[in-house]
């Protein structure tokens, strides 16, 4: 890393004569000896070795796999402590799979989701859920968790079983019972997955998740600094309550790593930057933030950032005090009490109004909740390919929630889950039962009729191939095959996107005659059909 002890001394301000003098120090000893730079650099050294292990193992797994497509990554990674071997950003640049737990610190799922935009190598992302005692027969949770996974960039549901741990209250909460019947809890989640596979998941997979111009700095160095200062719980509280107040207000955000602040991605894509309990701030990262502010961005912190620099030496905190004292583009707003206030209707609403006023003129939102939102109801938007939006409202609470969704008036609105065209609306009243998820499409033009094109057959290609499209509008289509006797053939069902080929390949012993292919649009719910002769 340093190549010479002289370079190390120059960077750390130390006086070592050789690398042999360097010895790993436990945190308590590093505190007492004022050797925090050495402690964090050793952590980074072990991080590199940890990542090297994954690189080698992934290469070996690919060599052994017949298709050369092996997937490897950690399970339950991402806890906010410096002993997790490495930061989430560094990990996701290395592996192509990772799995998180629903019961861990909530920020890790949003951190992972946000960082995926910089890590296209991560093909598979899953979340554990299932047999935990608070989940298994919790129908509100089981209704919402598959949609949460889909809409947060995760493409796998990892059903967890008690795994023989008899001390678990959830032991025996299986996906399938001993007689192979699906369990009741599993079926609630499975029904949601079956529905989303009929088009919504396909649309989300090719769409880009929107933010409202808001970035949140994800700093693994600040995780280490919080551990040094014994402020780990304060850090977790800062991240969790920031997510709560933004989501309850109907806003979306992305976590951004320091590297992407330094290379200019912050000012290219965002207008607001939140600094949650940022105890460590390197010189390069601060320079990137200052360029962001000079370009018109705003910085909001819950406490004065920068106690430490990137090596846990004295940081730029004193310098930043002058910035925040001006109270223009550098603002202090301690949101950490919102976790308590959100349970109080009047106080929670007032706190949401405060943060909205602070961000006035910087947000880039297209839709909003009236009355500045509600606790435990999240709004998520995806930009469809070409034009238009997918908009989802998720009620995570067990209680029924009623609220008003305010929409741009120039869009044609469709209810995907009900299969209804709603027309051009400026508002939509939502009544959502516990765990319910509602999804809408907002299109620039009214969806035209579906065109189904049967492609020409050749001797070398005797299968039936179809193309479906709604002109320039994005859509997905669920196709079902019915044989000449009118029997549905579930094995031939498939979902395709606009102008993506669907292939019907009957078996040699399938009945001959006229087959029917029914096509259901994911956005409008309309059904068309075409007949082919075999």
ZAMARGU-4260 file (C-alpha; in steps of 0.2 Angstrom, whole numbers, plus 5000, padded with zeros to 4 digits):
<rodrens>
0) 5000/5000/5000 | 5014/5013/5005 | 5029/5005/4996 | 5041/5013/5008 | 5041/5017/5027
5) 5046/5035/5023 | 5030/5037/5013 | 5020/5029/5027 | 5028/5041/5040 | 5024/5056/5028
10) 5006/5051/5027 | 5003/5047/5045 | 5015/5059/5053 | 5024/5044/5062 | 5042/5040/5064
15) 5044/5022/5061 | 5061/5015/5055 | 5054/5000/5046 | 5038/4990/5043 | 5044/4977/5056
20) 5039/4990/5069 | 5021/4990/5064 | 5010/4979/5074 | 4991/4977/5074 | 4983/4986/5089
25) 4966/4982/5096 | 4955/4997/5097 | 4957/5000/5115 | 4976/5000/5114 | 4975/5011/5099
30) 4965/5024/5108 | 4977/5024/5123 | 4993/5025/5112 | 4985/5038/5100 | 4988/5026/5086
35) 4971/5027/5077 | 4978/5030/5060 | 4988/5013/5062 | 4972/5005/5068 | 4961/5010/5053
40) 4975/5006/5041 | 4976/4989/5047 | 4957/4987/5046 | 4959/4993/5027 | 4973/4980/5024
45) 4962/4966/5031 | 4948/4972/5020 | 4959/4971/5005 | 4963/4953/5010 | 4945/4949/5013
50) 4940/4955/4996 | 4955/4946/4988 | 4948/4930/4995 | 4931/4933/4987 | 4940/4937/4970
55) 4950/4920/4971 | 4935/4910/4976 | 4924/4917/4963 | 4937/4914/4949 | 4939/4896/4955
60) 4920/4893/4956 | 4918/4899/4938 | 4932/4888/4932 | 4922/4873/4940 | 4905/4878/4934
65) 4900/4870/4917 | 4893/4886/4911 | 4906/4897/4918 | 4892/4906/4928 | 4895/4905/4946
70) 4888/4917/4959 | 4897/4920/4975 | 4894/4933/4989 | 4891/4935/5008 | 4876/4931/5018
75) 4869/4944/5031 | 4883/4957/5027 | 4882/4975/5030 | 4880/4978/5049 | 4886/4996/5053
80) 4902/4992/5062 | 4920/4992/5057 | 4922/4973/5061 | 4911/4968/5046 | 4928/4966/5036
85) 4924/4979/5024 | 4912/4993/5018 | 4897/4989/5007 | 4903/4998/4992 | 4920/4989/4991
90) 4911/4973/4993 | 4898/4975/4980 | 4912/4980/4967 | 4920/4963/4970 | 4906/4950/4972
95) 4891/4946/4960 | 4878/4941/4974 | 4874/4946/4991 | 4860/4942/5004 | 4853/4953/5018
100) 4843/4949/5033 | 4826/4958/5037 | 4830/4959/5055 | 4847/4968/5054 | 4849/4987/5055
105) 4837/4995/5042 | 4849/5006/5033 | 4859/4991/5026 | 4845/4987/5013 | 4844/5005/5007
110) 4863/5006/5007 | 4864/4990/4996 | 4850/4996/4985 | 4858/5013/4982 | 4875/5006/4978
115) 4869/4994/4965 | 4869/5008/4952 | 4888/5008/4953 | 4890/4989/4954 | 4882/4981/4938
120) 4892/4965/4942 | 4880/4961/4956 | 4867/4950/4946 | 4858/4942/4961 | 4852/4951/4977
125) 4841/4943/4990 | 4834/4946/5007 | 4830/4933/5020 | 4812/4932/5027 | 4800/4919/5031
130) 4800/4909/5047 | 4805/4922/5060 | 4792/4923/5074 | 4786/4940/5069 | 4784/4937/5051
135) 4778/4919/5048 | 4759/4922/5051 | 4760/4941/5050 | 4749/4943/5034 | 4753/4962/5033
140) 4771/4958/5032 | 4770/4944/5020 | 4759/4954/5008 | 4772/4968/5007 | 4789/4960/5009
145) 4790/4953/4991 | 4785/4970/4984 | 4798/4979/4995 | 4811/4967/4988 | 4806/4970/4970
150) 4805/4989/4972 | 4821/4991/4981 | 4832/4982/4968 | 4832/4964/4975 | 4827/4950/4964
155) 4827/4935/4975 | 4816/4930/4990 | 4827/4919/5002 | 4814/4910/5012 | 4822/4906/5029
160) 4818/4891/5040 | 4821/4888/5058 | 4835/4876/5053 | 4834/4865/5067 | 4837/4878/5080
165) 4824/4872/5093 | 4826/4887/5104 | 4818/4898/5090 | 4800/4902/5092 | 4798/4900/5073
170) 4805/4883/5072 | 4794/4873/5060 | 4788/4888/5050 | 4792/4880/5034 | 4787/4885/5016
175) 4780/4867/5013 | 4773/4856/5027 | 4777/4838/5029 | 4763/4832/5017 | 4771/4845/5004
180) 4756/4857/5005 | 4762/4875/5004 | 4761/4883/5022 | 4748/4897/5025 | 4761/4910/5028
185) 4771/4906/5013 | 4756/4906/5001 | 4753/4924/5006 | 4770/4929/5000 | 4770/4917/4985
190) 4754/4925/4978 | 4762/4942/4977 | 4777/4934/4968 | 4766/4925/4956 | 4757/4942/4952
195) 4772/4952/4950 | 4780/4939/4938 | 4765/4943/4926 | 4773/4959/4921 | 4776/4971/4935
200) 4793/4963/4939 | 4798/4964/4921 | 4794/4982/4920 | 4804/4986/4936 | 4819/4977/4930
205) 4821/4988/4914 | 4816/5004/4923 | 4827/5016/4933 | 4822/5020/4950 | 4820/5039/4953
210) 4826/5049/4968 | 4820/5067/4972 | 4837/5075/4970 | 4842/5068/4987 | 4859/5060/4991
215) 4865/5053/5008 | 4883/5051/5011 | 4887/5032/5015 | 4904/5033/5025 | 4912/5017/5031
220) 4925/5028/5039 | 4912/5036/5049 | 4906/5019/5055 | 4924/5016/5061 | 4925/5033/5069
225) 4908/5030/5078 | 4915/5014/5085 | 4931/5024/5091 | 4919/5037/5100 | 4907/5023/5106
230) 4894/5031/5096 | 4888/5016/5086 | 4870/5017/5092 | 4870/5036/5088 | 4875/5033/5070
235) 4862/5019/5067 | 4849/5031/5075 | 4854/5045/5063 | 4853/5034/5048 | 4837/5025/5053
240) 4828/5041/5057 | 4833/5050/5042 | 4826/5036/5031 | 4810/5037/5041 | 4807/5056/5040
245) 4811/5056/5021 | 4801/5041/5017 | 4786/5046/5028 | 4786/5063/5019 | 4785/5054/5002
250) 4803/5057/4997 | 4816/5046/4989 | 4835/5046/4991 | 4851/5037/4986 | 4866/5033/4997
255) 4882/5039/4989 | 4899/5033/4993 | 4914/5046/4995 | 4922/5039/4979 | 4907/5045/4969
260) 4907/5062/4978 | 4925/5064/4973 | 4923/5060/4955 | 4908/5072/4952 | 4893/5060/4952
265) 4885/5070/4966 | 4884/5087/4957 | 4879/5078/4941 | 4864/5069/4949 | 4858/5077/4965
270) 4854/5094/4973 | 4854/5089/4991 | 4866/5080/5002 | 4863/5074/5019 | 4877/5070/5031
275) 4871/5058/5044 | 4883/5057/5059 | 4898/5060/5048 | 4912/5059/5060 | 4925/5056/5047
280) 4928/5067/5032 | 4943/5066/5021 | 4951/5080/5012 | 4946/5074/4995 | 4928/5070/5000
285) 4926/5088/5007 | 4933/5095/4991 | 4919/5086/4981 | 4906/5092/4993 | 4912/5110/4991
290) 4911/5108/4972 | 4894/5102/4974 | 4889/5117/4984 | 4897/5129/4972 | 4887/5121/4958
295) 4871/5125/4968 | 4869/5110/4979 | 4864/5111/4998 | 4871/5101/5012 | 4861/5096/5028
300) 4869/5088/5043 | 4862/5082/5060 | 4878/5087/5069 | 4894/5096/5065 | 4903/5084/5053
305) 4922/5081/5051 | 4928/5078/5069 | 4941/5066/5060 | 4949/5065/5043 | 4951/5049/5033
310) 4965/5043/5045 | 4955/5047/5061 | 4966/5062/5064 | 4960/5079/5068 | 4947/5083/5054
315) 4940/5098/5046 | 4927/5101/5059 | 4933/5119/5064 | 4933/5124/5045 | 4916/5118/5043
320) 4909/5128/5057 | 4911/5144/5047 | 4901/5136/5033 | 4887/5130/5043 | 4886/5147/5053
325) 4882/5156/5037 | 4865/5145/5036 | 4863/5146/5017 | 4869/5131/5008 | 4876/5122/5023
330) 4862/5119/5036 | 4861/5110/5053 | 4845/5100/5056 | 4845/5087/5070 | 4832/5074/5063
335) 4836/5061/5076 | 4821/5064/5087 | 4809/5060/5073 | 4809/5042/5078 | 4799/5047/5094
340) 4789/5061/5086 | 4782/5051/5071 | 4771/5041/5083 | 4763/5058/5087 | 4752/5064/5073
345) 4753/5082/5076 | 4772/5083/5081 | 4777/5071/5067 | 4768/5081/5054 | 4776/5097/5060
350) 4793/5089/5059 | 4790/5083/5042 | 4785/5101/5037 | 4801/5108/5044 | 4812/5097/5034
355) 4802/5100/5018 | 4803/5119/5021 | 4822/5117/5023 | 4823/5108/5006 | 4812/5120/4997
360) 4818/5124/4979 | 4830/5109/4979 | 4818/5094/4977 | 4815/5086/4960 | 4799/5076/4964
365) 4785/5073/4952 | 4772/5067/4964 | 4768/5069/4982 | 4757/5064/4997 | 4745/5077/5003
370) 4747/5083/5021 | 4766/5079/5019 | 4764/5060/5021 | 4761/5047/5034 | 4772/5036/5045
375) 4775/5019/5037 | 4769/5023/5020 | 4782/5024/5007 | 4781/5031/4989 | 4793/5024/4976
380) 4794/5029/4957 | 4803/5021/4942 | 4806/5029/4925 | 4799/5017/4912 | 4810/5015/4896
385) 4806/5029/4884 | 4794/5039/4894 | 4781/5037/4909 | 4782/5032/4927 | 4778/5017/4938
390) 4773/5024/4955 | 4771/5012/4970 | 4763/5016/4987 | 4768/5003/5001 | 4759/5003/5017
395) 4770/4994/5030 | 4759/4996/5045 | 4746/4983/5050 | 4732/4997/5051 | 4722/5003/5036
400) 4729/5020/5030 | 4720/5033/5020 | 4729/5047/5011 | 4729/5057/4995 | 4742/5055/4981
405) 4745/5071/4971 | 4750/5068/4953 | 4755/5078/4938 | 4739/5082/4928 | 4746/5079/4911
410) 4748/5060/4913 | 4736/5046/4909 | 4735/5035/4925 | 4733/5016/4926 | 4730/5005/4941
415) 4741/4990/4938 | 4735/4979/4951 | 4717/4982/4948 | 4719/4982/4929 | 4710/4999/4927
420) 4712/5014/4916 | 4709/5029/4928 | 4711/5043/4915 | 4720/5060/4918 | 4721/5064/4936
425) 4728/5077/4947 | 4725/5067/4963 | 4720/5050/4969 | 4713/5045/4985 | 4721/5029/4992
430) 4713/5018/5005 | 4726/5004/5009 | 4724/4990/5021 | 4738/4984/5031 | 4753/4978/5021
435) 4744/4983/5005 | 4754/4989/4990 | 4746/4999/4976 | 4755/5002/4959 | 4751/5015/4945
440) 4758/5019/4928 | 4758/5037/4923 | 4760/5038/4904 | 4762/5053/4892 | 4749/5046/4880
445) 4734/5035/4882 | 4739/5017/4880 | 4734/5011/4862 | 4727/4994/4858 | 4740/4980/4859
450) 4747/4974/4842 | 4751/4955/4841 | 4762/4950/4827 | 4764/4932/4822 | 4781/4930/4815
455) 4784/4920/4799 | 4788/4902/4801 | 4802/4893/4792 | 4807/4874/4790 | 4822/4877/4802
460) 4811/4887/4814 | 4794/4878/4816 | 4789/4886/4832 | 4776/4900/4834 | 4784/4916/4838
465) 4775/4932/4843 | 4779/4950/4846 | 4767/4961/4856 | 4768/4980/4857 | 4758/4996/4862
470) 4767/5007/4850 | 4780/5018/4858 | 4773/5015/4876 | 4782/5003/4888 | 4773/4988/4893
475) 4774/4970/4898 | 4763/4955/4892 | 4758/4939/4901 | 4755/4926/4888 | 4745/4910/4891
480) 4743/4895/4879 | 4728/4885/4877 | 4728/4869/4866 | 4716/4863/4853 | 4705/4855/4866
485) 4704/4872/4876 | 4715/4866/4890 | 4726/4879/4898 | 4744/4874/4896 | 4753/4882/4911
490) 4770/4876/4905 | 4769/4888/4890 | 4765/4903/4900 | 4778/4917/4899 | 4780/4936/4901
495) 4789/4947/4889 | 4792/4966/4886 | 4787/4977/4872 | 4794/4969/4856 | 4802/4955/4865
500) 4799/4938/4856 | 4787/4925/4864 | 4790/4908/4858 | 4777/4894/4859 | 4786/4877/4856
505) 4773/4863/4858 | 4779/4845/4862 | 4778/4832/4848 | 4764/4823/4857 | 4753/4839/4860
510) 4736/4839/4852 | 4735/4847/4834 | 4722/4859/4829 | 4719/4877/4833 | 4728/4884/4848
515) 4724/4901/4857 | 4736/4912/4865 | 4729/4925/4877 | 4739/4941/4880 | 4736/4951/4896
520) 4744/4969/4897 | 4753/4972/4913 | 4748/4991/4913 | 4730/4991/4908 | 4725/4973/4912
525) 4717/4972/4894 | 4716/4955/4887 | 4719/4951/4868 | 4721/4934/4859 | 4727/4926/4844
530) 4725/4909/4836 | 4738/4898/4828 | 4735/4882/4819 | 4746/4867/4823
</rodrens>
